[in-house]
Amino acid sequence: MIELLRSNDLVLLSWLEVYLRDAGIENLVLDHHISVTEGSIGAFNRRLMVLDEDLAAARALLAEAGIEAGS
């Protein structure tokens, strides 16, 4: 898997999980556990991961939605 996006916006990440899944793109958000360590203050980014072969399609979907993904 490869990182598509980093964010501490949990609403955005939740929406993107569903948006990508509805488009047939498997994804996974890593670093959920960090909220226990940080006390839920949102200081640490979570990573949205996709399969290597889905990266281009996922980036295209994010661009279509007006969301900038990392390069």
Phi and psi restraints in degrees (range 20) as a CNS / XPLOR table:
assign (resid 1 and name C) (resid 2 and name N)
       (resid 2 and name CA) (resid 2 and name C) 1.0 -133.0 20.0 2
assign (resid 2 and name N) (resid 2 and name CA)
       (resid 2 and name C) (resid 3 and name N) 1.0 148.1 20.0 2
assign (resid 2 and name C) (resid 3 and name N)
       (resid 3 and name CA) (resid 3 and name C) 1.0 -72.9 20.0 2
assign (resid 3 and name N) (resid 3 and name CA)
       (resid 3 and name C) (resid 4 and name N) 1.0 129.1 20.0 2
assign (resid 3 and name C) (resid 4 and name N)
       (resid 4 and name CA) (resid 4 and name C) 1.0 -97.3 20.0 2
assign (resid 4 and name N) (resid 4 and name CA)
       (resid 4 and name C) (resid 5 and name N) 1.0 -39.3 20.0 2
assign (resid 4 and name C) (resid 5 and name N)
       (resid 5 and name CA) (resid 5 and name C) 1.0 -158.6 20.0 2
assign (resid 5 and name N) (resid 5 and name CA)
       (resid 5 and name C) (resid 6 and name N) 1.0 148.2 20.0 2
assign (resid 5 and name C) (resid 6 and name N)
       (resid 6 and name CA) (resid 6 and name C) 1.0 -119.2 20.0 2
assign (resid 6 and name N) (resid 6 and name CA)
       (resid 6 and name C) (resid 7 and name N) 1.0 135.8 20.0 2
assign (resid 6 and name C) (resid 7 and name N)
       (resid 7 and name CA) (resid 7 and name C) 1.0 -161.0 20.0 2
assign (resid 7 and name N) (resid 7 and name CA)
       (resid 7 and name C) (resid 8 and name N) 1.0 153.8 20.0 2
assign (resid 7 and name C) (resid 8 and name N)
       (resid 8 and name CA) (resid 8 and name C) 1.0 -108.3 20.0 2
assign (resid 8 and name N) (resid 8 and name CA)
       (resid 8 and name C) (resid 9 and name N) 1.0 11.2 20.0 2
assign (resid 8 and name C) (resid 9 and name N)
       (resid 9 and name CA) (resid 9 and name C) 1.0 -87.1 20.0 2
assign (resid 9 and name N) (resid 9 and name CA)
       (resid 9 and name C) (resid 10 and name N) 1.0 99.0 20.0 2
assign (resid 9 and name C) (resid 10 and name N)
       (resid 10 and name CA) (resid 10 and name C) 1.0 -67.1 20.0 2
assign (resid 10 and name N) (resid 10 and name CA)
       (resid 10 and name C) (resid 11 and name N) 1.0 -30.6 20.0 2
assign (resid 10 and name C) (resid 11 and name N)
       (resid 11 and name CA) (resid 11 and name C) 1.0 -67.8 20.0 2
assign (resid 11 and name N) (resid 11 and name CA)
       (resid 11 and name C) (resid 12 and name N) 1.0 -45.7 20.0 2
assign (resid 11 and name C) (resid 12 and name N)
       (resid 12 and name CA) (resid 12 and name C) 1.0 -59.9 20.0 2
assign (resid 12 and name N) (resid 12 and name CA)
       (resid 12 and name C) (resid 13 and name N) 1.0 -47.1 20.0 2
assign (resid 12 and name C) (resid 13 and name N)
       (resid 13 and name CA) (resid 13 and name C) 1.0 -61.8 20.0 2
assign (resid 13 and name N) (resid 13 and name CA)
       (resid 13 and name C) (resid 14 and name N) 1.0 -42.0 20.0 2
assign (resid 13 and name C) (resid 14 and name N)
       (resid 14 and name CA) (resid 14 and name C) 1.0 -62.1 20.0 2
assign (resid 14 and name N) (resid 14 and name CA)
       (resid 14 and name C) (resid 15 and name N) 1.0 -44.8 20.0 2
assign (resid 14 and name C) (resid 15 and name N)
       (resid 15 and name CA) (resid 15 and name C) 1.0 -62.7 20.0 2
assign (resid 15 and name N) (resid 15 and name CA)
       (resid 15 and name C) (resid 16 and name N) 1.0 -43.4 20.0 2
assign (resid 15 and name C) (resid 16 and name N)
       (resid 16 and name CA) (resid 16 and name C) 1.0 -65.1 20.0 2
assign (resid 16 and name N) (resid 16 and name CA)
       (resid 16 and name C) (resid 17 and name N) 1.0 -37.1 20.0 2
assign (resid 16 and name C) (resid 17 and name N)
       (resid 17 and name CA) (resid 17 and name C) 1.0 -56.6 20.0 2
assign (resid 17 and name N) (resid 17 and name CA)
       (resid 17 and name C) (resid 18 and name N) 1.0 -47.2 20.0 2
assign (resid 17 and name C) (resid 18 and name N)
       (resid 18 and name CA) (resid 18 and name C) 1.0 -70.8 20.0 2
assign (resid 18 and name N) (resid 18 and name CA)
       (resid 18 and name C) (resid 19 and name N) 1.0 -43.6 20.0 2
assign (resid 18 and name C) (resid 19 and name N)
       (resid 19 and name CA) (resid 19 and name C) 1.0 -58.2 20.0 2
assign (resid 19 and name N) (resid 19 and name CA)
       (resid 19 and name C) (resid 20 and name N) 1.0 -47.1 20.0 2
assign (resid 19 and name C) (resid 20 and name N)
       (resid 20 and name CA) (resid 20 and name C) 1.0 -68.7 20.0 2
assign (resid 20 and name N) (resid 20 and name CA)
       (resid 20 and name C) (resid 21 and name N) 1.0 -43.1 20.0 2
assign (resid 20 and name C) (resid 21 and name N)
       (resid 21 and name CA) (resid 21 and name C) 1.0 -61.2 20.0 2
assign (resid 21 and name N) (resid 21 and name CA)
       (resid 21 and name C) (resid 22 and name N) 1.0 -41.0 20.0 2
assign (resid 21 and name C) (resid 22 and name N)
       (resid 22 and name CA) (resid 22 and name C) 1.0 -63.7 20.0 2
assign (resid 22 and name N) (resid 22 and name CA)
       (resid 22 and name C) (resid 23 and name N) 1.0 -25.6 20.0 2
assign (resid 22 and name C) (resid 23 and name N)
       (resid 23 and name CA) (resid 23 and name C) 1.0 -88.8 20.0 2
assign (resid 23 and name N) (resid 23 and name CA)
       (resid 23 and name C) (resid 24 and name N) 1.0 3.6 20.0 2
assign (resid 23 and name C) (resid 24 and name N)
       (resid 24 and name CA) (resid 24 and name C) 1.0 85.0 20.0 2
assign (resid 24 and name N) (resid 24 and name CA)
       (resid 24 and name C) (resid 25 and name N) 1.0 17.3 20.0 2
assign (resid 24 and name C) (resid 25 and name N)
       (resid 25 and name CA) (resid 25 and name C) 1.0 -106.0 20.0 2
assign (resid 25 and name N) (resid 25 and name CA)
       (resid 25 and name C) (resid 26 and name N) 1.0 114.8 20.0 2
assign (resid 25 and name C) (resid 26 and name N)
       (resid 26 and name CA) (resid 26 and name C) 1.0 -65.7 20.0 2
assign (resid 26 and name N) (resid 26 and name CA)
       (resid 26 and name C) (resid 27 and name N) 1.0 140.2 20.0 2
assign (resid 26 and name C) (resid 27 and name N)
       (resid 27 and name CA) (resid 27 and name C) 1.0 -150.1 20.0 2
assign (resid 27 and name N) (resid 27 and name CA)
       (resid 27 and name C) (resid 28 and name N) 1.0 165.4 20.0 2
assign (resid 27 and name C) (resid 28 and name N)
       (resid 28 and name CA) (resid 28 and name C) 1.0 -151.2 20.0 2
assign (resid 28 and name N) (resid 28 and name CA)
       (resid 28 and name C) (resid 29 and name N) 1.0 134.9 20.0 2
assign (resid 28 and name C) (resid 29 and name N)
       (resid 29 and name CA) (resid 29 and name C) 1.0 -99.9 20.0 2
assign (resid 29 and name N) (resid 29 and name CA)
       (resid 29 and name C) (resid 30 and name N) 1.0 122.6 20.0 2
assign (resid 29 and name C) (resid 30 and name N)
       (resid 30 and name CA) (resid 30 and name C) 1.0 -100.8 20.0 2
assign (resid 30 and name N) (resid 30 and name CA)
       (resid 30 and name C) (resid 31 and name N) 1.0 159.3 20.0 2
assign (resid 30 and name C) (resid 31 and name N)
       (resid 31 and name CA) (resid 31 and name C) 1.0 79.1 20.0 2
assign (resid 31 and name N) (resid 31 and name CA)
       (resid 31 and name C) (resid 32 and name N) 1.0 23.1 20.0 2
assign (resid 31 and name C) (resid 32 and name N)
       (resid 32 and name CA) (resid 32 and name C) 1.0 -59.8 20.0 2
assign (resid 32 and name N) (resid 32 and name CA)
       (resid 32 and name C) (resid 33 and name N) 1.0 -36.3 20.0 2
assign (resid 32 and name C) (resid 33 and name N)
       (resid 33 and name CA) (resid 33 and name C) 1.0 -63.3 20.0 2
assign (resid 33 and name N) (resid 33 and name CA)
       (resid 33 and name C) (resid 34 and name N) 1.0 -19.9 20.0 2
assign (resid 33 and name C) (resid 34 and name N)
       (resid 34 and name CA) (resid 34 and name C) 1.0 -64.3 20.0 2
assign (resid 34 and name N) (resid 34 and name CA)
       (resid 34 and name C) (resid 35 and name N) 1.0 -23.5 20.0 2
assign (resid 34 and name C) (resid 35 and name N)
       (resid 35 and name CA) (resid 35 and name C) 1.0 -62.3 20.0 2
assign (resid 35 and name N) (resid 35 and name CA)
       (resid 35 and name C) (resid 36 and name N) 1.0 -29.8 20.0 2
assign (resid 35 and name C) (resid 36 and name N)
       (resid 36 and name CA) (resid 36 and name C) 1.0 -66.5 20.0 2
assign (resid 36 and name N) (resid 36 and name CA)
       (resid 36 and name C) (resid 37 and name N) 1.0 -42.1 20.0 2
assign (resid 36 and name C) (resid 37 and name N)
       (resid 37 and name CA) (resid 37 and name C) 1.0 -70.1 20.0 2
assign (resid 37 and name N) (resid 37 and name CA)
       (resid 37 and name C) (resid 38 and name N) 1.0 -41.3 20.0 2
assign (resid 37 and name C) (resid 38 and name N)
       (resid 38 and name CA) (resid 38 and name C) 1.0 -85.8 20.0 2
assign (resid 38 and name N) (resid 38 and name CA)
       (resid 38 and name C) (resid 39 and name N) 1.0 -9.5 20.0 2
assign (resid 38 and name C) (resid 39 and name N)
       (resid 39 and name CA) (resid 39 and name C) 1.0 78.9 20.0 2
assign (resid 39 and name N) (resid 39 and name CA)
       (resid 39 and name C) (resid 40 and name N) 1.0 25.3 20.0 2
assign (resid 39 and name C) (resid 40 and name N)
       (resid 40 and name CA) (resid 40 and name C) 1.0 60.3 20.0 2
assign (resid 40 and name N) (resid 40 and name CA)
       (resid 40 and name C) (resid 41 and name N) 1.0 35.2 20.0 2
assign (resid 40 and name C) (resid 41 and name N)
       (resid 41 and name CA) (resid 41 and name C) 1.0 -92.8 20.0 2
assign (resid 41 and name N) (resid 41 and name CA)
       (resid 41 and name C) (resid 42 and name N) 1.0 -5.3 20.0 2
assign (resid 41 and name C) (resid 42 and name N)
       (resid 42 and name CA) (resid 42 and name C) 1.0 76.5 20.0 2
assign (resid 42 and name N) (resid 42 and name CA)
       (resid 42 and name C) (resid 43 and name N) 1.0 24.7 20.0 2
assign (resid 42 and name C) (resid 43 and name N)
       (resid 43 and name CA) (resid 43 and name C) 1.0 -81.8 20.0 2
assign (resid 43 and name N) (resid 43 and name CA)
       (resid 43 and name C) (resid 44 and name N) 1.0 -22.9 20.0 2
assign (resid 43 and name C) (resid 44 and name N)
       (resid 44 and name CA) (resid 44 and name C) 1.0 -111.1 20.0 2
assign (resid 44 and name N) (resid 44 and name CA)
       (resid 44 and name C) (resid 45 and name N) 1.0 136.2 20.0 2
assign (resid 44 and name C) (resid 45 and name N)
       (resid 45 and name CA) (resid 45 and name C) 1.0 -74.8 20.0 2
assign (resid 45 and name N) (resid 45 and name CA)
       (resid 45 and name C) (resid 46 and name N) 1.0 147.7 20.0 2
assign (resid 45 and name C) (resid 46 and name N)
       (resid 46 and name CA) (resid 46 and name C) 1.0 -99.0 20.0 2
assign (resid 46 and name N) (resid 46 and name CA)
       (resid 46 and name C) (resid 47 and name N) 1.0 154.8 20.0 2
assign (resid 46 and name C) (resid 47 and name N)
       (resid 47 and name CA) (resid 47 and name C) 1.0 -110.2 20.0 2
assign (resid 47 and name N) (resid 47 and name CA)
       (resid 47 and name C) (resid 48 and name N) 1.0 127.1 20.0 2
assign (resid 47 and name C) (resid 48 and name N)
       (resid 48 and name CA) (resid 48 and name C) 1.0 -94.3 20.0 2
assign (resid 48 and name N) (resid 48 and name CA)
       (resid 48 and name C) (resid 49 and name N) 1.0 118.0 20.0 2
assign (resid 48 and name C) (resid 49 and name N)
       (resid 49 and name CA) (resid 49 and name C) 1.0 -110.8 20.0 2
assign (resid 49 and name N) (resid 49 and name CA)
       (resid 49 and name C) (resid 50 and name N) 1.0 146.4 20.0 2
assign (resid 49 and name C) (resid 50 and name N)
       (resid 50 and name CA) (resid 50 and name C) 1.0 -133.9 20.0 2
assign (resid 50 and name N) (resid 50 and name CA)
       (resid 50 and name C) (resid 51 and name N) 1.0 163.6 20.0 2
assign (resid 50 and name C) (resid 51 and name N)
       (resid 51 and name CA) (resid 51 and name C) 1.0 -65.2 20.0 2
assign (resid 51 and name N) (resid 51 and name CA)
       (resid 51 and name C) (resid 52 and name N) 1.0 145.6 20.0 2
assign (resid 51 and name C) (resid 52 and name N)
       (resid 52 and name CA) (resid 52 and name C) 1.0 -51.5 20.0 2
assign (resid 52 and name N) (resid 52 and name CA)
       (resid 52 and name C) (resid 53 and name N) 1.0 -42.9 20.0 2
assign (resid 52 and name C) (resid 53 and name N)
       (resid 53 and name CA) (resid 53 and name C) 1.0 -73.0 20.0 2
assign (resid 53 and name N) (resid 53 and name CA)
       (resid 53 and name C) (resid 54 and name N) 1.0 -12.6 20.0 2
assign (resid 53 and name C) (resid 54 and name N)
       (resid 54 and name CA) (resid 54 and name C) 1.0 -99.8 20.0 2
assign (resid 54 and name N) (resid 54 and name CA)
       (resid 54 and name C) (resid 55 and name N) 1.0 -0.4 20.0 2
assign (resid 54 and name C) (resid 55 and name N)
       (resid 55 and name CA) (resid 55 and name C) 1.0 -58.4 20.0 2
assign (resid 55 and name N) (resid 55 and name CA)
       (resid 55 and name C) (resid 56 and name N) 1.0 -48.6 20.0 2
assign (resid 55 and name C) (resid 56 and name N)
       (resid 56 and name CA) (resid 56 and name C) 1.0 -62.5 20.0 2
assign (resid 56 and name N) (resid 56 and name CA)
       (resid 56 and name C) (resid 57 and name N) 1.0 -43.7 20.0 2
assign (resid 56 and name C) (resid 57 and name N)
       (resid 57 and name CA) (resid 57 and name C) 1.0 -65.9 20.0 2
assign (resid 57 and name N) (resid 57 and name CA)
       (resid 57 and name C) (resid 58 and name N) 1.0 -39.5 20.0 2
assign (resid 57 and name C) (resid 58 and name N)
       (resid 58 and name CA) (resid 58 and name C) 1.0 -65.9 20.0 2
assign (resid 58 and name N) (resid 58 and name CA)
       (resid 58 and name C) (resid 59 and name N) 1.0 -42.8 20.0 2
assign (resid 58 and name C) (resid 59 and name N)
       (resid 59 and name CA) (resid 59 and name C) 1.0 -62.7 20.0 2
assign (resid 59 and name N) (resid 59 and name CA)
       (resid 59 and name C) (resid 60 and name N) 1.0 -39.2 20.0 2
assign (resid 59 and name C) (resid 60 and name N)
       (resid 60 and name CA) (resid 60 and name C) 1.0 -63.1 20.0 2
assign (resid 60 and name N) (resid 60 and name CA)
       (resid 60 and name C) (resid 61 and name N) 1.0 -41.5 20.0 2
assign (resid 60 and name C) (resid 61 and name N)
       (resid 61 and name CA) (resid 61 and name C) 1.0 -64.9 20.0 2
assign (resid 61 and name N) (resid 61 and name CA)
       (resid 61 and name C) (resid 62 and name N) 1.0 -41.1 20.0 2
assign (resid 61 and name C) (resid 62 and name N)
       (resid 62 and name CA) (resid 62 and name C) 1.0 -65.3 20.0 2
assign (resid 62 and name N) (resid 62 and name CA)
       (resid 62 and name C) (resid 63 and name N) 1.0 -41.2 20.0 2
assign (resid 62 and name C) (resid 63 and name N)
       (resid 63 and name CA) (resid 63 and name C) 1.0 -62.8 20.0 2
assign (resid 63 and name N) (resid 63 and name CA)
       (resid 63 and name C) (resid 64 and name N) 1.0 -40.3 20.0 2
assign (resid 63 and name C) (resid 64 and name N)
       (resid 64 and name CA) (resid 64 and name C) 1.0 -62.1 20.0 2
assign (resid 64 and name N) (resid 64 and name CA)
       (resid 64 and name C) (resid 65 and name N) 1.0 -33.4 20.0 2
assign (resid 64 and name C) (resid 65 and name N)
       (resid 65 and name CA) (resid 65 and name C) 1.0 -85.9 20.0 2
assign (resid 65 and name N) (resid 65 and name CA)
       (resid 65 and name C) (resid 66 and name N) 1.0 -2.7 20.0 2
assign (resid 65 and name C) (resid 66 and name N)
       (resid 66 and name CA) (resid 66 and name C) 1.0 80.7 20.0 2
assign (resid 66 and name N) (resid 66 and name CA)
       (resid 66 and name C) (resid 67 and name N) 1.0 25.0 20.0 2
assign (resid 66 and name C) (resid 67 and name N)
       (resid 67 and name CA) (resid 67 and name C) 1.0 -112.3 20.0 2
assign (resid 67 and name N) (resid 67 and name CA)
       (resid 67 and name C) (resid 68 and name N) 1.0 128.0 20.0 2
assign (resid 67 and name C) (resid 68 and name N)
       (resid 68 and name CA) (resid 68 and name C) 1.0 -86.2 20.0 2
assign (resid 68 and name N) (resid 68 and name CA)
       (resid 68 and name C) (resid 69 and name N) 1.0 122.1 20.0 2
assign (resid 68 and name C) (resid 69 and name N)
       (resid 69 and name CA) (resid 69 and name C) 1.0 -96.3 20.0 2
assign (resid 69 and name N) (resid 69 and name CA)
       (resid 69 and name C) (resid 70 and name N) 1.0 156.8 20.0 2
assign (resid 69 and name C) (resid 70 and name N)
       (resid 70 and name CA) (resid 70 and name C) 1.0 -65.8 20.0 2
assign (resid 70 and name N) (resid 70 and name CA)
       (resid 70 and name C) (resid 71 and name N) 1.0 159.0 20.0 2
